[in-house]
Structure formats: C-alpha cells, structure tokens
C-alpha cells in the first residue's frame, strides 16, 4: 500500500513538472513559429494572396464558395506579410510555408506531374481554377511583374514582393496582356 502511494505521488510530481512551464506543441507548430523569426540580419520577402477580381464576378462564382471564409469581403485572403528568405527559395517554397503557417488551404500539382516542370497552383483557400468562370485561375507576380516561368522555378531575392492573385479573365482583369494564338 505504501509503495502504491509513493508511486502515485511520484507520477503526480512528474506530471506537475512537465505541465508547469512546458508548452506542448507539434513539431510542425514548433518549426512554424521559430524557423522564420526575423532578425536584423535576415533577408526577407513579402507575400500577399488576393482574390479581389471575384468581387466583380460573383455571378460566375461557384455557389458553394459564396461565403466570407472563402472570399473575404475585401477579397484579401492574406494581407501583405513579411517572411524570412531562405537560401535558394522559390515563390513556391515561400507560398507553401506561408499557407501552412496561416492555415490556408493550398492544392497544387507537383513539378514532376506536368510538362512545364514547375509546380502548378490548382487552388488556394478552396478557390480553384474555373471556380469563377472558364477563364479563371491563380497567377503570380513578383515586384508587380508576371514572370515568364513557373513559380517553383523562380528564385527570390531579398526584398522581393510576391502576390498570388486570382483572375477571372485569363489575367486581363489583372492588367496582364494576353497573347492570342
């Protein structure tokens, strides 16, 4: 009986020590909160995710997406945010970290799964290609320019500004000149 009380007391003591100052979190949560701490010496980039063009095309939007959790009132899914730039980061690397960190849904096709040899964004925040018409989908800009290469091939530099933007008109509604073939 005395042994049992001693063992129970010891277990309670260990539990109290563990929970008194220990923050319990998953490995992913730990790395998401500590890996990208910005310091004076950090090289950084900025990223924005927006779907403002949908606001002018709500009549074309899939009915199940007509909710603020998918398309916010202002169309901004992620306001301009600063992240650490890691060596050899691409737009896709930063997008994956950003969406994971902010718990934003991201669906993509890997570079090995298509003929362009670059990742392809299928959907962000449950908004997919064709969710708002036959010419809709995700495009990206770096420093207000639409690059001519896939986002997993575009290497970033310190200070770059990335914007993932949803188009409802093949980029024309974003100021992109569309070449007719």
C-alpha positions in Angstrom: 0.0 0.0 0.0 2.8 2.4 0.9 4.6 1.6 -2.4 1.4 2.5 -4.3 1.1 5.8 -2.6 4.7 6.6 -3.3 4.4 5.7 -7.0 1.2 7.7 -7.4 2.9 10.7 -5.7 6.0 10.4 -8.0 3.8 10.2 -11.1 1.8 13.3 -10.0 5.1 15.1 -9.3 6.4 14.3 -12.8 3.1 15.4 -14.4 3.2 18.7 -12.5 6.8 19.4 -13.6 6.0 18.7 -17.2 3.0 20.9 -17.4 4.1 23.7 -15.1 6.2 25.5 -17.8 6.2 23.3 -20.8 4.4 24.4 -23.9 3.3 21.3 -25.7 3.0 21.7 -29.5 3.5 19.6 -32.5 6.9 19.5 -34.3 5.3 21.4 -37.3 3.9 24.1 -35.0 7.3 24.5 -33.3 9.1 24.9 -36.6 6.5 27.2 -38.0 6.9 29.6 -35.0 10.7 29.5 -34.7 12.3 28.9 -38.0 11.2 32.2 -39.6 11.9 34.6 -36.7 13.1 37.8 -38.4 16.2 39.3 -37.1 18.2 42.4 -38.2 20.4 40.2 -40.4 17.5 38.4 -42.1 16.9 38.7 -45.7 13.1 38.9 -46.2 10.4 38.8 -48.8 6.8 39.9 -48.7 3.8 37.9 -49.9 0.1 38.7 -50.5 -2.8 36.4 -51.5 -5.8 38.1 -53.0 -8.9 37.3 -55.0 -10.4 40.8 -55.4 -11.4 40.1 -59.1 -14.0 37.7 -57.8 -15.9 40.6 -56.2 -16.7 41.9 -59.6 -17.7 38.5 -60.9 -19.8 37.0 -58.1 -22.4 35.9 -60.6 -19.9 33.4 -62.1 -18.6 32.1 -58.7 -19.5 28.6 -57.7 -22.4 28.9 -55.3 -20.8 26.9 -52.5 -17.9 29.5 -52.4 -20.1 32.5 -51.8 -19.0 32.7 -48.2 -16.6 35.0 -46.5 -14.4 32.1 -45.3 -13.5 31.6 -48.9 -13.8 35.0 -50.5 -13.5 37.7 -47.8 -15.5 41.0 -48.2 -12.4 42.8 -49.4 -11.0 39.9 -51.4 -7.8 39.7 -49.4 -7.0 36.2 -48.3 -3.6 37.2 -46.8 -2.6 40.8 -46.3 1.0 41.7 -47.2 3.2 39.7 -44.8 6.9 39.5 -44.3 8.8 36.2 -44.2 12.4 35.2 -43.9 14.1 34.4 -47.3 16.0 31.1 -47.1 18.8 30.2 -49.5 17.5 29.1 -52.9 13.9 29.9 -52.0 11.4 29.9 -54.9 8.0 31.6 -54.9 6.5 28.1 -54.4 8.7 27.4 -51.3 7.5 30.7 -49.7 3.9 30.1 -50.7 3.9 26.6 -49.1 5.4 27.9 -45.9 3.1 30.9 -45.8 -0.1 28.9 -46.3 0.9 26.2 -43.8 1.8 28.9 -41.2 -1.5 30.7 -41.7 -3.6 27.5 -42.1 -4.7 28.5 -45.6 -5.8 25.6 -47.9 -3.3 25.0 -50.8 -3.7 22.5 -53.5 -1.1 22.1 -56.2 0.3 19.8 -58.9 4.0 19.0 -58.5 6.6 19.9 -61.0 7.1 16.2 -61.9 3.4 15.9 -62.8 3.2 18.2 -65.7 5.1 19.2 -68.9 6.1 22.6 -67.6 8.4 21.1 -64.9 7.1 23.6 -62.4 4.5 23.4 -59.6 1.0 24.5 -60.7 -1.4 26.1 -58.2 -4.8 24.3 -58.5 -6.5 26.0 -55.6 -5.9 28.4 -52.6 -8.4 28.8 -49.8 -10.7 26.3 -51.7 -10.9 28.6 -54.7 -9.8 26.7 -57.8 -9.2 27.2 -61.5 -12.6 27.6 -63.1 -14.3 28.4 -59.7 -15.3 31.8 -61.2 -15.7 31.1 -64.9 -13.9 29.3 -67.7 -11.0 31.8 -67.8 -10.3 31.9 -64.0 -7.4 30.6 -62.0 -4.3 31.7 -60.0 -1.5 33.8 -61.3 1.6 35.2 -59.5 3.6 38.4 -59.7 7.0 39.3 -58.3 7.6 43.0 -57.9 4.5 43.9 -59.9 5.5 41.8 -62.9 4.2 38.5 -64.2 7.2 36.2 -64.6 7.5 34.0 -67.7 8.4 30.9 -65.7 6.7 28.7 -63.2 6.6 29.6 -59.5 8.7 26.7 -58.4 11.4 27.8 -60.8 11.5 31.5 -59.9 14.3 32.1 -57.4 13.7 35.0 -55.0 16.0 37.9 -53.8 16.0 39.9 -50.7 13.1 42.4 -50.6 11.1 40.7 -53.4 7.3 41.2 -53.2 5.2 38.3 -54.2 1.4 38.5 -55.0 -0.7 35.4 -55.7 -3.7 36.8 -57.5 -6.9 35.2 -58.7 -8.0 36.1 -62.3 -11.5 35.7 -63.7 -10.4 36.7 -67.2 -7.1 34.9 -68.1 -5.1 37.8 -66.5 -6.7 40.7 -68.4 -8.5 41.8 -65.2 -5.1 41.9 -63.5 -3.5 44.1 -66.2 -1.8 41.1 -67.9 -1.5 41.3 -71.7 -2.9 38.1 -73.2 -1.4 36.8 -76.4 -3.9 35.3 -78.8 -2.7 32.2 -80.7 
